Amino acid sequence: MKVILKNYVNGKASESHMEVVKEETTAVGSKLPEGSTDEILLKNLYLSCDPFMRGRMSKHDEPSYISDYIPGQV
């Protein structure tokens, strides 16, 4: 799965600003492929939105040291 920004955030970020998209990947709870060695399968329980990321979720008219996220992209 991946989380995609649906639209720019003005004010407090909420779930409505993001979309969870399922991809063709190994499903959580499934077994590793036969013959796999030295591998583990992990499941994320939480997604963190750090202050650094929050600033990039807004549309800025002036250039910044780092570019804004573009809605619809990963």
GROMACS elastic network, one bead per residue, 0.5 to 0.9 nm:
[ bonds ]
;  ai    aj funct       b0    kb
    1    20     6  0.66215   500
    1    21     6  0.54969   500
    1    23     6  0.54528   500
    1    24     6  0.84362   500
    1    25     6  0.78723   500
    2    19     6  0.82382   500
    2    20     6  0.57310   500
    2    21     6  0.53669   500
    2    22     6  0.66106   500
    2    23     6  0.74627   500
    2    74     6  0.74919   500
    3    18     6  0.64844   500
    3    19     6  0.55906   500
    3    21     6  0.62889   500
    3    22     6  0.89954   500
    3    74     6  0.70487   500
    4    17     6  0.86203   500
    4    18     6  0.55244   500
    4    19     6  0.51821   500
    4    20     6  0.63778   500
    4    21     6  0.73038   500
    4    71     6  0.72116   500
    4    72     6  0.59853   500
    4    73     6  0.61699   500
    4    74     6  0.54056   500
    5     8     6  0.73644   500
    5     9     6  0.89865   500
    5    17     6  0.60213   500
    5    19     6  0.64634   500
    5    57     6  0.76599   500
    5    69     6  0.77754   500
    5    70     6  0.74144   500
    5    72     6  0.58189   500
    5    73     6  0.69343   500
    5    74     6  0.73930   500
    6    16     6  0.78796   500
    6    17     6  0.53072   500
    6    18     6  0.50836   500
    6    19     6  0.62921   500
    6    70     6  0.87589   500
    6    71     6  0.50774   500
    6    72     6  0.56185   500
    6    73     6  0.85256   500
    7    16     6  0.88264   500
    7    17     6  0.56971   500
    7    18     6  0.74972   500
    7    57     6  0.82055   500
    7    58     6  0.87495   500
    7    70     6  0.80774   500
    7    71     6  0.50712   500
    7    72     6  0.76116   500
    8    17     6  0.71920   500
    8    56     6  0.89357   500
    8    57     6  0.55880   500
    8    58     6  0.50754   500
    8    59     6  0.60984   500
    8    69     6  0.82563   500
    8    70     6  0.79509   500
    8    71     6  0.66041   500
    9    12     6  0.71120   500
    9    13     6  0.59332   500
    9    14     6  0.84174   500
    9    17     6  0.67356   500
    9    54     6  0.83945   500
    9    57     6  0.56859   500
    9    58     6  0.50409   500
    9    59     6  0.76694   500
   10    13     6  0.74789   500
   10    57     6  0.85412   500
   10    58     6  0.63856   500
   10    59     6  0.83984   500
   11    58     6  0.88683   500
   13    16     6  0.81438   500
   13    17     6  0.66691   500
   13    18     6  0.89060   500
   13    54     6  0.77380   500
   13    57     6  0.85049   500
   14    17     6  0.56772   500
   14    18     6  0.75115   500
   15    18     6  0.54476   500
   15    19     6  0.75894   500
   16    19     6  0.74524   500
   18    71     6  0.89789   500
   22    25     6  0.82678   500
   23    26     6  0.89076   500
   24    27     6  0.83347   500
   26    29     6  0.86599   500
   26    30     6  0.68514   500
   26    31     6  0.84534   500
   26    32     6  0.81966   500
   26    41     6  0.89830   500
   27    30     6  0.55926   500
   27    31     6  0.86723   500
   28    31     6  0.85746   500
   28    41     6  0.79557   500
   28    42     6  0.78087   500
   28    43     6  0.64380   500
   29    41     6  0.84032   500
   29    43     6  0.83174   500
   30    41     6  0.85725   500
   31    34     6  0.82726   500
   31    41     6  0.81001   500
   32    35     6  0.84026   500
   32    36     6  0.65442   500
   32    39     6  0.79328   500
   32    40     6  0.76852   500
   32    41     6  0.70963   500
   33    36     6  0.57363   500
   34    37     6  0.89076   500
   36    39     6  0.65261   500
   37    40     6  0.87156   500
   44    47     6  0.74646   500
   49    52     6  0.80932   500
   49    53     6  0.61059   500
   49    54     6  0.66016   500
   50    53     6  0.53300   500
   50    54     6  0.63942   500
   51    54     6  0.50105   500
   51    55     6  0.66353   500
   52    55     6  0.58057   500
   52    56     6  0.71044   500
   53    56     6  0.52933   500
   53    57     6  0.66412   500
   53    69     6  0.87082   500
   54    57     6  0.52558   500
   54    58     6  0.73752   500
   55    58     6  0.59462   500
   55    59     6  0.88191   500
   55    68     6  0.77806   500
   56    59     6  0.75752   500
   56    60     6  0.85516   500
   56    66     6  0.77504   500
   56    67     6  0.68478   500
   56    69     6  0.54221   500
   56    70     6  0.88518   500
   57    68     6  0.62685   500
   57    69     6  0.56192   500
   57    70     6  0.79608   500
   57    71     6  0.83982   500
   58    68     6  0.67179   500
   58    69     6  0.77040   500
   59    68     6  0.63969   500
   59    69     6  0.81776   500
   59    70     6  0.86775   500
   60    63     6  0.69101   500
   60    64     6  0.78248   500
   60    67     6  0.88291   500
   60    68     6  0.71592   500
   63    66     6  0.79702   500
   63    67     6  0.74554   500
   64    67     6  0.63559   500
   64    68     6  0.82727   500
   67    70     6  0.88842   500
   69    73     6  0.76529   500
   69    74     6  0.83640   500
   70    73     6  0.58098   500
   70    74     6  0.81980   500
   71    74     6  0.82153   500
